[in-house]
Amino acid sequence: MIDNISANIASVRVLSPEYLDYLHLVKTPAGSKIANVLFRVRTYHAEAS
């Protein structure tokens, strides 16, 4: 899920069965690159999808 796009950067959330990942992407002449990743283990009783 793309949360925000501004100029050449984007914030993205990725849900998998085990993790919730937050990625920061940057657009370069060579294509989009991951600049930063944060993650946490998903706890199903606390998730509000």
C-alpha positions in Angstrom: 0.0 0.0 0.0 1.5 3.4 -1.0 1.0 5.8 1.9 2.6 8.9 0.4 4.3 10.1 -2.7 6.2 13.4 -2.9 8.5 14.4 -5.7 11.1 11.5 -5.9 10.3 9.8 -2.6 7.5 7.4 -1.4 6.4 5.8 1.8 5.0 2.3 1.4 3.5 -0.3 3.8 3.8 -4.0 3.1 1.7 -6.6 5.0 2.8 -10.2 5.1 1.5 -12.9 7.5 4.4 -12.4 9.8 5.5 -8.8 9.4 4.4 -5.2 8.8 7.1 -3.4 6.9 7.4 0.3 6.3 9.7 1.2 3.4 11.0 4.6 2.2 11.7 4.5 -1.6 13.7 7.0 -3.6 13.6 7.4 -7.4 17.0 7.5 -9.0 18.1 7.6 -12.6 18.7 3.8 -12.3 15.1 3.2 -11.0 13.5 3.1 -7.6 15.7 2.1 -4.6 14.9 1.2 -1.0 16.4 3.9 1.2 15.1 2.6 4.6 13.1 -0.2 6.1 11.4 -0.5 9.4 9.5 -3.6 10.4 7.6 -5.2 13.3 6.2 -8.7 14.0 2.5 -8.7 13.5 0.4 -9.5 16.5 -3.0 -10.6 15.3 -4.9 -9.7 18.5 -3.7 -6.0 18.2 -4.1 -5.5 14.5 -6.8 -3.2 13.3 -6.9 -3.7 9.5 
